[in-house]
Amino acid sequence: MEEILSGEKSIMEYLEILFLSQRSYEQRIEILEKKYGIMINEEESKMRKMCTFSDRSGKNNREG
């Protein structure tokens, strides 16, 4: 994670963190806050966690 935080800002890296990263939600939020200065408020955070949960449960239902 240190290499991401210390590296140069890049739009491609930003998009990868948002949409393709296998990092945990908390790690992605930390990178967005520290490197890109994007602050996520508590309400947005709760909503995203619910979406992440539903995404995972949907995958489990399709696989089973």
KASULWO-V557465 format. One record per residue. N is the residue number from 0. SS is DSSP state (2 for helix, 1 for strand, 0 for the rest). NEAR is the number of other C-alpha atoms within 8 Angstrom. Layout:
n-><N & N>
ss-><SS & SS>
near-><NEAR & NEAR>
This chain:
n-><0 & 1 & 2 & 3 & 4 & 5 & 6 & 7 & 8 & 9 & 10 & 11 & 12 & 13 & 14 & 15 & 16 & 17 & 18 & 19 & 20 & 21 & 22 & 23 & 24 & 25 & 26 & 27 & 28 & 29 & 30 & 31 & 32 & 33 & 34 & 35 & 36 & 37 & 38 & 39 & 40 & 41 & 42 & 43 & 44 & 45 & 46 & 47 & 48 & 49 & 50 & 51 & 52 & 53 & 54 & 55 & 56 & 57 & 58 & 59 & 60 & 61 & 62 & 63>
ss-><0 & 2 & 2 & 2 & 2 & 2 & 0 & 0 & 0 & 0 & 2 & 2 & 2 & 2 & 2 & 2 & 2 & 2 & 2 & 0 & 0 & 0 & 0 & 0 & 2 & 2 & 2 & 2 & 2 & 2 & 2 & 2 & 2 & 2 & 2 & 2 & 0 & 0 & 0 & 0 & 0 & 2 & 2 & 2 & 2 & 2 & 2 & 2 & 2 & 2 & 2 & 2 & 2 & 2 & 2 & 2 & 2 & 2 & 2 & 2 & 2 & 2 & 2 & 0>
near-><4 & 5 & 6 & 7 & 9 & 6 & 6 & 4 & 8 & 6 & 6 & 6 & 8 & 10 & 9 & 9 & 9 & 8 & 6 & 7 & 8 & 4 & 6 & 6 & 7 & 6 & 8 & 12 & 9 & 8 & 11 & 12 & 11 & 9 & 8 & 8 & 7 & 7 & 6 & 8 & 6 & 6 & 6 & 8 & 9 & 8 & 8 & 8 & 9 & 8 & 8 & 8 & 8 & 8 & 8 & 8 & 8 & 8 & 8 & 8 & 7 & 6 & 5 & 4>
